[in-house]
Amino acid sequence: MTPYGPVAIYLAVALVASLAFCILPGLLARKKPNPVKSEAYECGVEPTSDVSGRFPVRFYLIAMLFVVFDVEAASFYPWAVQMHALKLFGLIEMVTFVVVLAIGYAYVWKRGGFQWR
């Protein structure tokens, strides 16, 4: 077996599993259409508008901010674990990372991205 054999097996299993997880539910699911099932569910409250309405761009921006700052928080843990091994280089890299994120944070704050109106 070549050195890439296990990688090829892993990729083949991942491809087959992902295709099975995408295709099998559609084939095996019960298909009983019902108008009640087609309605939007809003925590038990009757929908007041059409489901296909547009969402303001603000929801997208808030979601992107969450992703950016979530990635930031997730990046601190591996750095903290390897802080002694990375030494000064790791410190400079993390300070650069935090400065770039702080610039983005200040930009969003200045533009009113954190206003919940």
Secondary structure, DSSP 8 states (H G I E B T S, - for coil): --TTHHHHHHHHHHHHHHHHHHHHHHHHS-----HHHHS--BTTB---S-TT----HHHHHHHHHHHHHHHHHHHHHHHHHTHHHHHHHHHHHHHHHHHHHHHHHHHHHHTTTT---
